[in-house]
Amino acid sequence: MRAPTETTVHTHEATGRDVVTRFAPSPTGFLHIGGARTALFNWLYARKAGGKFLLRIEDTDRERSTDAAVEAILQGLAWLELDADGEPLFQFARASRHREAAESLVEAGKAFRCYLSGEEETSLKEAARAQGLAFRSPWRNPDRAAPPAGAPYVTRLRAPSENEFIRVHDKVQGTVVTAGREIDDFILLRSDHTPTYMLAVVVDDHDMGVTHVIRGDDHLTNAARQTALIHAFGWQVPTYAHIPLIHGDDGKKLSKRHGALGVEEYRDMGYLPEAMRAYLLRLGWSKGDLDIVSTEEALELFDLEGLGKSPSRLDFAKMGSVNAHFMRLADDQRLVTLLREQVARAGQPDIDKSDEELAAAVAYLKDRAKTLPELVEQFGFILAKRPMARDEKTQKTLSEEAVARIGRMHPVLADVAIWHHTDIKAALDKFAESEGIGFGKIGPPLRAALTGGLPAPDLAIALELLGRTESLARLGDVM
């Protein structure tokens, strides 16, 4: 008996500008969070190395691929600011190249035409499975009699022999060994001569010069088969890194109920793109004790060695805290623009304030919000129209005594020279002292009069943000 042989994967060890990564989504739906993370990892690895990050739209499933899905993918990547080098490559448009590649294997004896009927194929596959072997077509034998003229056929790879082993060195999963008996004579061209996914991926990766394939570990089983095909072509195998999938907070496969939403829905929920990049980065990659890593830092630190083997869990609470971090760092004028977009997206009328007024308020209020909708809520007391509506609990704080005290406070506030929270706070403290009471007696009714019970920051800051005229008018309403 012939001794088993091993086929070792000779991978690209490209460095610097030689690095080429790719993101290859299927346009059958939105760009989900798992796909966005895959795109991010590929983008970071290429950008750090000064290489190329390419986009390939794998649209060979013509029944399910849609233009709307393509647009959703492009918009999702644009929002995340993951820019690809060059125009997207559409896989379906390269079908003739895929056929040409398959025919070259037939000519070289590395692939063959199989004339089995559907029933014959099913029977042979069941027999092979019963013996623990992969399917082998009898048409792989070159000495077989010629088929009937005009008979339909598919084109299959002549799989490695049962005595061979394929060893793949994966940057995340380690060394993965697959026996030849586990790889079948899989189809390269269907009976209508259209290419299969397995063929198209291998040919496109080669033609695009891809050196590193970073993708979900649901593709790990494809690596050995694709490697066998790559060796049949005599091409160099890319470096593989198969990353664990993202699970829900219950540890189960991510679904719609967990938050398997399109990237644009996270945008609409008020998350910032830089926050989403930072959160996605921590879903499967780490570096020491670092918690929140900005994109700028990641471009210096990202490596394949930091990718973990265990599935990550989607955590909206952590996503919110990461977003809050970047909300605090965000430019105020930029947040004003996003704030107006958020309001428009919700179908609400535009905020009747100047950008300068809104920016001044954002500087104080952004620390109190985790998302843009929460920031809109923080603006509620500013945007409320007079006369203020108050619930029963808030109204109770406006007792006859409290209203009388507000009446005495009104001229004191009117006389504040500079309408700034430090001067306003000094005036309020002096008024409390003149009344012989603590500020705790003044605060609740004053807040009720100014905000109607809506969330608001420190009262002196709230007064500054409302402005002198509006503040005095609201106090006058309850007097």
C-alpha positions as CSV (number, residue, x, y, z in Angstrom):
1,M,0.0,0.0,0.0
2,R,1.3,3.5,-0.8
3,A,2.2,5.5,2.3
4,P,-0.1,8.5,3.0
5,T,1.2,11.8,1.6
6,E,0.6,15.3,2.8
7,T,-0.2,18.4,0.8
8,T,1.1,21.3,2.8
9,V,-0.3,24.8,2.1
10,H,2.4,27.2,1.1
11,T,0.8,30.5,2.0
12,H,1.5,34.0,1.2
13,E,3.6,35.7,3.8
14,A,3.1,39.1,2.2
15,T,4.2,42.2,4.1
16,G,3.8,45.9,3.6
17,R,2.4,47.0,0.2
18,D,2.2,43.4,-1.0
19,V,-0.8,42.7,1.3
20,V,-4.1,42.5,-0.4
21,T,-7.3,41.7,1.5
22,R,-10.9,41.5,0.3
23,F,-14.4,41.7,1.6
24,A,-16.8,39.5,-0.5
25,P,-20.4,39.8,0.6
26,S,-23.4,38.2,-1.2
27,P,-26.0,40.9,-2.2
28,T,-28.9,38.9,-0.9
29,G,-29.7,41.2,2.0
30,F,-28.4,44.0,4.2
31,L,-24.8,44.4,5.5
32,H,-25.2,42.7,8.9
33,I,-23.0,43.3,11.9
34,G,-21.0,40.1,11.3
35,G,-20.2,41.1,7.7
36,A,-19.3,44.6,8.9
37,R,-16.8,43.2,11.4
38,T,-15.3,41.0,8.7
39,A,-14.9,44.1,6.4
40,L,-13.4,46.0,9.3
41,F,-10.8,43.4,10.1
42,N,-9.8,43.1,6.4
43,W,-9.7,46.9,6.1
44,L,-7.5,47.4,9.2
45,Y,-5.1,44.7,8.2
46,A,-4.6,46.1,4.7
47,R,-4.4,49.8,5.9
48,K,-1.9,49.0,8.6
49,A,0.3,47.3,6.1
50,G,-0.1,50.0,3.5
51,G,-1.6,47.4,1.2
52,K,-4.9,47.1,-0.6
53,F,-8.5,46.4,0.6
54,L,-10.7,45.2,-2.2
55,L,-14.5,44.8,-2.5
56,R,-16.0,41.9,-4.4
57,I,-19.8,41.5,-4.8
58,E,-20.5,37.7,-5.0
59,D,-23.7,38.0,-7.0
60,T,-23.6,34.5,-8.7
61,D,-26.9,33.6,-7.0
62,R,-29.0,35.5,-9.5
63,E,-32.4,34.6,-8.0
64,R,-31.6,36.1,-4.6
65,S,-29.1,38.9,-5.5
66,T,-30.7,42.4,-5.8
67,D,-29.6,45.9,-6.7
68,A,-31.1,47.1,-3.4
69,A,-28.9,44.7,-1.4
70,V,-25.8,45.9,-3.4
71,E,-26.7,49.5,-2.5
72,A,-27.3,48.6,1.1
73,I,-23.8,47.0,1.3
74,L,-22.1,50.0,-0.4
75,Q,-24.0,52.5,1.9
76,G,-23.2,50.5,5.0
77,L,-19.5,50.4,4.2
78,A,-19.6,54.1,3.4
79,W,-21.2,54.9,6.7
80,L,-18.6,52.9,8.5
81,E,-15.9,54.7,6.5
82,L,-14.4,51.5,5.3
83,D,-13.2,52.7,1.9
84,A,-12.2,50.1,-0.7
85,D,-9.4,50.5,-3.2
86,G,-10.8,50.8,-6.7
87,E,-14.3,49.9,-7.9
88,P,-16.2,46.8,-6.7
89,L,-15.7,43.6,-8.6
90,F,-18.9,41.8,-9.5
91,Q,-18.4,38.1,-9.6
92,F,-21.2,37.2,-12.1
93,A,-19.6,39.4,-14.7
94,R,-16.5,37.1,-14.6
95,A,-18.3,33.9,-15.5
96,S,-16.4,33.5,-18.8
97,R,-13.1,33.7,-16.9
98,H,-14.3,31.1,-14.4
99,R,-15.2,28.7,-17.3
100,E,-11.9,29.3,-19.0
101,A,-10.1,28.4,-15.7
102,A,-12.1,25.2,-15.3
103,E,-11.5,24.1,-18.9
104,S,-7.7,24.6,-18.3
105,L,-7.9,22.1,-15.5
106,V,-9.8,19.6,-17.7
107,E,-7.0,19.9,-20.3
108,A,-4.4,19.4,-17.6
109,G,-6.2,16.3,-16.3
110,K,-6.9,18.0,-13.0
111,A,-10.6,18.1,-13.6
112,F,-13.0,16.0,-15.7
113,R,-16.4,16.0,-17.2
114,C,-19.0,13.9,-15.3
115,Y,-22.0,12.4,-17.1
116,L,-23.7,10.9,-14.1
117,S,-27.5,11.2,-13.9
118,G,-29.0,12.7,-10.8
119,E,-30.1,9.2,-9.7
120,E,-26.7,7.7,-10.3
121,E,-25.0,10.5,-8.3
122,T,-27.3,10.1,-5.4
123,S,-26.8,6.3,-5.2
124,L,-23.0,6.7,-5.4
125,K,-22.9,9.4,-2.7
126,E,-25.0,7.2,-0.3
127,A,-22.7,4.3,-0.8
128,A,-19.6,6.4,-0.2
129,R,-21.2,8.0,2.9
130,A,-21.9,4.5,4.3
131,Q,-18.2,3.7,4.0
132,G,-17.1,7.0,5.6
133,L,-15.7,8.2,2.3
134,A,-16.2,11.3,0.1
135,F,-18.0,10.9,-3.2
136,R,-15.8,9.9,-6.2
137,S,-17.3,9.9,-9.7
138,P,-16.5,6.9,-11.9
139,W,-16.0,9.4,-14.7
140,R,-12.7,10.6,-13.0
141,N,-11.2,7.5,-14.6
142,P,-9.6,8.7,-17.9
143,D,-9.9,5.2,-19.4
144,R,-13.7,5.1,-19.1
145,A,-15.6,4.7,-22.4
146,A,-16.6,7.8,-24.2
147,P,-20.1,9.2,-23.3
148,P,-23.0,9.4,-25.7
149,A,-22.7,12.4,-28.1
150,G,-24.5,15.5,-26.8
151,A,-25.0,14.0,-23.3
152,P,-25.3,16.6,-20.5
153,Y,-22.4,16.8,-18.1
154,V,-20.9,18.8,-15.2
155,T,-17.2,19.6,-14.7
156,R,-15.7,18.3,-11.4
157,L,-12.3,18.7,-9.7
158,R,-10.4,15.4,-9.6
159,A,-10.1,15.4,-5.7
160,P,-6.9,14.4,-3.9
161,S,-6.4,10.7,-3.4
162,E,-7.6,9.0,-0.2
163,N,-4.0,8.7,0.9
164,E,-3.3,12.4,0.8
165,F,-3.7,14.9,3.6
166,I,-4.2,18.7,3.2
167,R,-2.7,20.7,6.1
168,V,-3.9,24.3,6.4
169,H,-2.1,26.7,8.7
170,D,-4.8,29.1,9.9
171,K,-3.8,32.3,11.8
172,V,-6.8,31.8,14.2
173,Q,-7.7,28.2,14.2
174,G,-4.1,26.8,14.1
175,T,-3.2,23.8,11.9
176,V,-6.2,22.1,10.4
177,V,-5.6,18.7,8.7
178,T,-8.1,17.2,6.2
179,A,-7.8,13.7,4.8
180,G,-8.2,13.3,1.1
181,R,-11.0,10.9,1.7
182,E,-13.0,13.8,3.1
183,I,-12.9,15.8,-0.1
184,D,-15.2,14.9,-2.9
185,D,-15.1,15.4,-6.6
186,F,-16.9,18.6,-6.2
187,I,-18.5,20.5,-9.1
188,L,-16.7,23.4,-10.8
189,L,-19.1,24.0,-13.7
190,R,-22.8,23.1,-13.6
191,S,-24.5,21.4,-16.5
192,D,-25.4,24.8,-17.9
193,H,-21.7,25.7,-17.7
194,T,-22.2,28.3,-15.0
195,P,-19.4,28.4,-12.3
196,T,-20.0,27.3,-8.7
197,Y,-19.1,29.4,-5.7
198,M,-16.1,27.3,-4.9
199,L,-14.5,27.8,-8.4
200,A,-15.4,31.5,-8.6
201,V,-13.9,32.4,-5.2
202,V,-10.6,30.6,-5.9
203,V,-10.2,32.2,-9.4
204,D,-11.2,35.7,-8.2
205,D,-8.9,35.6,-5.2
206,H,-6.0,34.6,-7.5
207,D,-6.8,37.2,-10.2
208,M,-7.3,40.0,-7.6
209,G,-3.9,39.1,-6.0
210,V,-5.5,38.4,-2.6
211,T,-2.8,37.5,-0.1
212,H,-4.9,37.2,3.1
213,V,-8.4,35.8,3.4
214,I,-10.0,36.9,6.7
215,R,-13.5,35.6,7.0
216,G,-16.0,33.9,9.3
217,D,-15.2,30.4,10.6
218,D,-18.4,29.1,8.9
219,H,-16.1,29.0,5.8
220,L,-13.4,26.9,7.5
221,T,-14.7,23.7,5.9
222,N,-14.3,25.4,2.5
223,A,-10.6,26.0,3.1
224,A,-9.4,22.5,2.5
225,R,-11.5,22.1,-0.7
226,Q,-10.4,25.5,-2.0
227,T,-6.8,24.6,-1.1
228,A,-7.1,21.4,-3.2
229,L,-8.4,23.4,-6.1
230,I,-5.7,26.1,-5.7
231,H,-3.0,23.3,-5.8
232,A,-4.7,21.9,-8.9
233,F,-4.2,25.3,-10.6
234,G,-0.6,25.4,-9.3
235,W,-1.3,28.8,-7.6
236,Q,-0.1,30.1,-4.2
237,V,-2.6,29.7,-1.3
238,P,-3.5,32.9,0.6
239,T,-3.0,33.2,4.3
240,Y,-6.2,32.2,6.0
241,A,-7.7,33.6,9.2
242,H,-11.1,32.2,10.1
243,I,-12.8,34.2,12.8
244,P,-15.5,32.9,15.1
245,L,-19.0,34.1,14.5
246,I,-20.9,36.6,16.7
247,H,-23.5,35.2,19.0
248,G,-26.4,36.7,20.8
249,D,-26.2,37.5,24.5
250,D,-27.6,34.1,25.3
251,G,-24.8,32.4,23.5
252,K,-26.9,31.2,20.6
253,K,-26.4,31.9,16.9
254,L,-27.2,35.6,16.1
255,S,-30.7,36.2,14.8
256,K,-33.0,39.1,14.2
257,R,-34.2,39.1,17.8
258,H,-30.6,39.4,19.0
259,G,-29.9,42.4,16.9
260,A,-28.8,40.9,13.6
261,L,-29.8,44.1,11.9
262,G,-28.4,46.0,8.9
263,V,-25.6,48.4,9.6
264,E,-27.9,51.3,8.5
265,E,-30.3,50.4,11.3
266,Y,-27.5,50.9,13.9
267,R,-27.0,54.3,12.2
268,D,-30.7,55.1,12.6
269,M,-30.5,54.0,16.2
270,G,-28.1,56.8,16.8
271,Y,-24.7,55.1,16.9
272,L,-21.6,56.9,15.6
273,P,-19.5,55.1,12.9
274,E,-16.3,55.4,14.9
275,A,-18.0,53.9,17.9
276,M,-19.3,51.0,15.8
277,R,-15.8,50.4,14.5
278,A,-14.4,50.4,18.1
279,Y,-17.2,48.0,19.3
280,L,-16.9,45.6,16.3
281,L,-13.1,45.6,16.9
282,R,-13.5,44.2,20.4
283,L,-15.9,41.5,19.1
284,G,-13.1,39.0,18.4
285,W,-9.9,41.0,18.7
286,S,-8.0,42.2,21.8
287,K,-4.6,43.7,22.7
288,G,-3.5,43.4,26.3
289,D,-5.8,45.3,28.7
290,L,-7.0,47.8,26.2
291,D,-10.8,48.3,26.4
292,I,-11.9,50.9,23.9
293,V,-9.5,51.2,20.9
294,S,-10.0,54.1,18.4
295,T,-9.5,53.5,14.7
296,E,-6.4,55.5,14.8
297,E,-5.0,53.3,17.5
298,A,-6.2,50.1,15.7
299,L,-4.3,51.2,12.6
300,E,-1.1,51.0,14.7
301,L,-2.0,47.9,16.7
302,F,-4.2,45.5,14.7
303,D,-2.7,42.1,14.0
304,L,-4.0,38.6,13.2
305,E,-2.4,37.3,16.4
306,G,-5.0,39.2,18.5
307,L,-7.9,37.4,16.9
308,G,-9.7,35.1,19.4
309,K,-10.9,31.5,18.9
310,S,-14.1,31.8,20.9
311,P,-17.4,33.3,19.6
312,S,-18.1,36.9,20.7
313,R,-21.5,37.9,22.2
314,L,-23.4,41.0,21.1
315,D,-23.9,43.2,24.1
316,F,-26.0,46.3,23.6
317,A,-25.2,47.7,27.0
318,K,-21.5,47.7,26.1
319,M,-22.2,49.0,22.7
320,G,-24.0,51.9,24.3
321,S,-21.1,52.7,26.7
322,V,-18.6,52.6,23.8
323,N,-20.9,55.0,21.9
324,A,-21.2,57.3,24.9
325,H,-17.4,57.4,25.0
326,F,-17.2,58.6,21.4
327,M,-20.2,61.0,21.9
328,R,-18.2,62.8,24.5
329,L,-15.2,63.1,22.2
330,A,-17.2,64.2,19.1
331,D,-17.0,67.7,17.7
332,D,-20.0,69.7,18.8
333,Q,-20.9,71.1,15.4
334,R,-20.7,67.6,13.9
335,L,-23.2,66.4,16.6
336,V,-25.5,69.3,15.7
337,T,-25.6,68.1,12.1
338,L,-26.2,64.5,13.2
339,L,-28.9,65.7,15.6
340,R,-30.8,67.5,12.8
341,E,-30.5,64.3,10.7
342,Q,-31.8,62.2,13.5
343,V,-34.8,64.5,14.0
344,A,-35.5,64.4,10.2
345,R,-35.2,60.7,10.1
346,A,-37.8,60.4,12.9
347,G,-40.2,62.5,10.8
348,Q,-40.1,65.4,13.3
349,P,-39.9,69.1,12.3
350,D,-36.4,70.7,12.3
351,I,-35.2,72.2,15.5
352,D,-36.0,75.9,15.6
353,K,-32.6,76.9,16.9
354,S,-29.4,78.1,15.2
355,D,-26.4,75.8,14.9
356,E,-24.5,78.1,17.3
357,E,-27.3,77.7,19.9
358,L,-27.5,74.0,19.5
359,A,-23.7,73.6,19.6
360,A,-23.6,75.5,22.9
361,A,-26.2,73.1,24.3
362,V,-24.5,70.0,22.9
363,A,-21.3,70.9,24.8
364,Y,-23.2,70.3,28.1
365,L,-25.7,67.7,27.1
366,K,-23.6,65.2,25.1
367,D,-22.1,63.8,28.3
368,R,-25.6,62.7,29.4
369,A,-26.5,60.7,26.3
370,K,-25.3,57.3,24.9
371,T,-26.9,57.7,21.5
372,L,-28.2,60.4,19.3
373,P,-31.9,59.8,20.1
374,E,-31.0,60.1,23.8
375,L,-29.3,63.4,22.9
376,V,-32.5,64.5,21.3
377,E,-34.4,63.6,24.5
378,Q,-31.9,65.8,26.5
379,F,-32.9,68.7,24.3
380,G,-36.5,68.2,25.2
381,F,-36.6,70.8,27.9
382,I,-35.1,73.4,25.6
383,L,-37.4,72.7,22.7
384,A,-40.6,72.5,24.8
385,K,-43.2,75.2,24.0
386,R,-44.8,77.5,26.5
387,P,-47.0,77.1,28.4
388,M,-45.2,74.1,29.8
389,A,-47.1,70.9,30.3
390,R,-46.5,69.2,33.7
391,D,-47.6,65.9,35.1
392,E,-49.3,65.7,38.5
393,K,-46.1,64.9,40.5
394,T,-44.3,67.8,39.0
395,Q,-47.2,70.2,39.5
396,K,-47.3,69.3,43.2
397,T,-43.9,70.9,43.7
398,L,-45.4,74.3,42.6
399,S,-47.1,75.0,45.9
400,E,-48.4,78.4,46.7
401,E,-45.3,79.1,48.8
402,A,-43.0,77.9,46.1
403,V,-44.7,80.0,43.5
404,A,-44.4,83.1,45.8
405,R,-40.7,82.4,46.2
406,I,-40.3,82.1,42.4
407,G,-42.0,85.5,42.2
408,R,-39.3,87.0,44.5
409,M,-36.6,85.1,42.5
410,H,-37.7,86.5,39.2
411,P,-36.2,90.0,39.5
412,V,-33.0,88.6,41.0
413,L,-32.4,86.5,37.9
414,A,-33.4,89.4,35.7
415,D,-30.6,91.4,37.2
416,V,-27.8,88.9,36.5
417,A,-25.3,90.9,34.4
418,I,-23.7,88.1,32.4
419,W,-26.1,85.2,31.6
420,H,-23.5,82.5,32.3
421,H,-24.0,79.5,34.6
422,T,-21.4,80.7,37.1
423,D,-23.0,84.1,37.5
424,I,-26.5,82.4,37.6
425,K,-25.4,80.0,40.3
426,A,-24.0,82.8,42.4
427,A,-27.3,84.7,42.1
428,L,-29.3,81.6,43.1
429,D,-27.0,80.9,46.1
430,K,-27.3,84.5,47.2
431,F,-31.1,84.3,46.9
432,A,-31.3,81.1,48.9
433,E,-29.2,82.8,51.6
434,S,-31.5,85.8,51.7
435,E,-34.5,83.5,52.0
436,G,-32.9,81.7,54.9
437,I,-33.3,78.3,53.3
438,G,-31.2,75.6,51.6
439,F,-31.1,75.3,47.9
440,G,-33.0,72.0,48.2
441,K,-36.1,74.1,48.9
442,I,-35.6,76.1,45.7
443,G,-34.4,73.5,43.3
444,P,-37.5,71.3,42.7
445,P,-40.0,74.0,42.1
446,L,-37.6,76.0,39.9
447,R,-36.9,72.9,37.9
448,A,-40.6,72.2,37.5
449,A,-41.2,75.7,36.3
450,L,-38.3,75.6,33.8
451,T,-38.5,72.1,32.5
452,G,-41.9,70.7,33.3
453,G,-40.2,67.6,34.7
454,L,-38.2,66.8,31.5
455,P,-34.6,65.7,31.9
456,A,-32.2,68.6,32.3
457,P,-28.7,69.3,33.6
458,D,-27.7,71.4,36.6
459,L,-30.2,74.2,37.0
460,A,-27.7,77.0,36.5
461,I,-26.6,75.4,33.2
462,A,-30.3,74.7,32.2
463,L,-31.0,78.4,32.7
464,E,-28.0,79.4,30.6
465,L,-29.1,77.1,27.8
466,L,-32.6,78.3,27.8
467,G,-31.4,81.9,27.7
468,R,-32.5,84.9,29.8
469,T,-35.7,85.7,27.9
470,E,-37.1,82.2,27.7
471,S,-36.1,81.4,31.4
472,L,-37.8,84.5,32.7
473,A,-40.9,83.9,30.6
474,R,-41.3,80.3,31.9
475,L,-41.0,81.6,35.5
476,G,-43.5,84.2,34.7
477,D,-45.9,81.6,33.5
478,V,-46.2,80.0,36.9
479,M,-46.3,83.3,38.9
